[in-house]
Amino acid sequence: MAFWGSKGSKVNLGQMIGWVGQQTVSKKRIPNGFMNRSLPHFKKYSLYPADRGFVKNSFYDGLNQT
């Protein structure tokens, strides 16, 4: 369906079977909008990919709460 353009895209297909990848807000990485961190449950000034919006699971495998 993605190949013929009827539904979805190659990016959607990749997210279903591979990694969801880097999430963006306004074409930028997730900003530090909560006191020097992206969400309140992350450590301050953390630069770990998961803390800045990178999702390594696929929709097939399931996502974690963050």
C-alpha positions, -999 to +999 in steps of 0.1 A: +000+000+000+029+024+008+046+016-025+015+025-046+006+055-025-028+043-014-021+044+023+009+054+045+045+059+034+078+042+034+086+060+067+054+046+082+064+011+071+098+015+086+083+027+119+061-004+120+088-030+115+120-012+127+126+018+149+101+046+154+132+069+155+138+105+165+107+124+174+105+160+166+086+191+176+086+220+151+113+202+130+137+201+160+146+175+186+124+174+217+133+207+236+141+210+273+109+225+283+107+214+319+135+229+341+165+217+319+149+184+309+123+173+283+100+156+308+099+158+347+109+122+352+142+125+333+174+137+350+184+174+345+208+181+316+205+145+303+216+140+267+207+103+264+188+097+231+158+082+249+155+113+271+155+136+241+129+118+220+146+088+203+124+057+203+142+025+195+112+002+195+088-003+167+050-001+168+050-039+162+072-046+193+053-020+214+064+013+229+073+021+265+055+047+286+079+076+278 
